[in-house]
């Protein structure tokens, strides 16, 4: 696979994203492909293989054969392979960033940041042998207990379009350092970034077949979930599909951890720092064009906070499409987002900033664009107040008290993230102690934990036990083996003798 040639946003031909099986690029068995859209341009940038159950069977069989040798490789040696992979990813960072910008529509800087976050997850996996790999303890005279983390075998991940090289790195490095073989099904909308990641992993010394790539749509996902030799499934996507994947996998006795959607609430109280709050709320709600599960989609304005709302509108009005904010993934998503705006206005919301007719960047008029949009006087029962829009739309709900704001946050079905904007430490502590969300922020609208802290929400934002990164993530891809041993008759008597 040649280097991706882009050094600008001009349309490039990426070719065909094939399956990677046993270290070889191969077409799907039936030869079917789908077009891959460049959202900024609004034109195809290549094709992606459309796999069937036969392709999944082949990938899993090859992975199963490769996993045996990889599992028998000492964990320190596995870490060295991952370290070389990290070096290669950093060497090719600009190329990877441009791939993300082209297939996802992000700005180059956003693509770069997402690749760097993926590399940070890899760094944590490299460090696993130094802290999480198990241990031994003399528990009685002459008797030792040992705890090991054994691999599961062949495991799989299914990931979304919005962070095409970051989200897979929540899963793959931890699964690999544990000694598993990993089969990844990227989004068919953004397949090219992980093609390059897998290629660089093998260049770093990862044995062919240990990290497999299969492309496709729903049939490929179902075949992965159903395959008897796939022992665990990691999934990130919408809540509707996360619930289906989790139910289907666990009904088959598999381990599953499936992250769903979000409706994150930011609460602003009158004493919040105006400049910091306005800048941060706009960055949270409009960054990545709002296409992220950590985006601020609801601002709960408590009491006399009109000055804060005015500052947010002023900041959002300065956002330039194509420069400060990227494109929407496809025309269908544009229609969904604008339909939500239409419905909110029809239901009585006040439109403070309308992104439906925002001017696209020059030369990219055919792309998929929605500008920053702010809706005021939204109520929690409006779709804009309770449903995930997944676009650059901020809904403002007004309340008189902080307790009302917390109640609104806690009553929503999701529990991914919540944040409070205040200058008072007691107010901040009061709020974060009561938010029903797995990730909370104080004056931070995107409270994504940095490694080694773990990523994961609550309620309808997550199905399964534990978080997907950090120590929980490593444990998800392993099973504990406990060994108790004695090699000589002890001179004293204990209950273990």
Buried (B, 14 or more C-beta within 10 A) or exposed (E): BEEBEBEEBEBBEBBBBBBBBBBEBBBBBEEBBBEBBBBBBBEBBBBBBBBBBEBBBBBBBBBBEBBEEBBEBEBEEBBBBBBBBBEBBEEBBBBBBBBBBBBBBBBBEBBBBBBBBBBBBBBBBBBBBEEBBBEEEEEBBBBBBEEBBBBBBBBBBBBBBBBBBBBBBBBBBBBBBBBBBBBBBBBBBBBBBBBBBBBBBBEBBBBBBBBBBBBBBEBBBBBBBBBEBBBBBBBBBBBEBBBBBBEBBBEBEBBBBBBBBBBBBBBBBBEBBBEEBBBBBBBBBBBBBBBBBBBBBBBBBBBEBEEBBEBBBEBBEEBEBBEBBBBBBBEEBBEBBBEBBEBBBEBEBEBBBBBBEBEBBEEBEEBBBBBBBBBBBBBBEBBBBBBBBBBBBBBBBBBEEBEBBBBBBBEBBBBBBBBBBBBEEEBBEBBBEBBBBBBBBBBBBBBBBEBEEBBBBBBBBBBBEBBBBBBBBBBBBBBEEEEEEEEEEEEEEEEEE
